[in-house]
C-alpha cells in the first residue's frame, strides 16, 4: 500500500503543473469527456436511425417487396396505395398519375422554352441563312462558322432558351416508362404471393397477371394515343416531312401498338392506358386558352413561321403577347434607274 502511494506521489510530482494546476490531468479529463460525449451522440444517432428503420419496416406492405431501387420504389408506392384502401388497378393508375404529375414542371419548362424559341425563330433563321450563304460562297472557314454559331448561342442565351429543354420531358419519360414496366412485371412474377392481385382488376380483366381476353385495354390505349395525335397542333411541316406525313406515321404506330402489346399482362396495360389518357388530357388542357392563361403561357400555340421567317398567327394577341417583337422591315422598292 505504501509502495503504491509512493508511486502515486512520484507520478504527481513528475506531472507538469502550471500555477499549482495539473495540466496533464485536466487534458486527460477533457479528452475523456469528449469521447463520452461523442459516444453518446453516436449512440443517439444510431438509436434514431434504428427507430426510423423500425418505423419504416412497421408500415404494412406485401411480402416480397423489398429494397429501395427505383423499380422497388414504384412497387412500394403501388402497394402503399393498395394498403391504404385502393383496389390494385386503382393503385396502379393513381401511382401513374402521381409520377406523371411529378414531371409537370419539366413539361411546363419545355412549353415555355418552345414559346420563347418561336419568338426568336426569325433571328435564328436569319443566322442559319447566313451560314448557308457562307457555305455556298465557299466561306467555310472554321472561324467564320464558329462566329455564326456563337451568335446563335448568344441570341438563345439572351432569351433564356435551350435546345435541351424541349427534349428533357421525353428523355425523362423513357426511364420512367421502363421502371414502371419492370415494376409491374415484378408484381406479375410474385402475383401468387400478392394477396388479391389475381382479382385486382375489373370485369373481364380482373386478373392483373393475365392478358386481357378481349384486348379492350390495348384498344383504349391506342385510341387515346390516336386522339392525342389528332388534337395536337404542334405537329407541323418541317424540312424533311409534312405534317400529314408525320401524323400518318404516328397513326400507324398507334395502331401497331395493339398487336405488339396485346399479350402483356393486364396490370401493365392499366399503366399504359392511364399514361395514354393522361397525355390526351394534357394536350387538351394546353389547347384551352383559359388553362394557358392560368399558367401564364401565350394564348395560342404553336407559333407558325412562314417561309420568309416571319411569325404569323390566326390570333393577333399571340404576336403581341411577346413585347418587342417586330417583323423585319419590308424590302426596298426596285430601282427605276436606267
CORBEL-V845175 format. One record per helix or strand of 2 or more residues. SS is the DSSP state (a for helix, b for strand). FROM is the first residue (numbers start at 1). LEN is the number of residues. If there is no record, write none. Layout:
ss from len
SS FROM LEN
SS FROM LEN
This chain:
ss from len
a 2 13
b 17 2
b 21 2
a 23 36
a 70 14
a 88 15
a 104 16
a 121 16
a 142 17
a 165 25
a 191 3
a 197 3
a 216 16
a 243 19
a 266 21
a 289 7
b 304 2
b 311 2
a 316 6
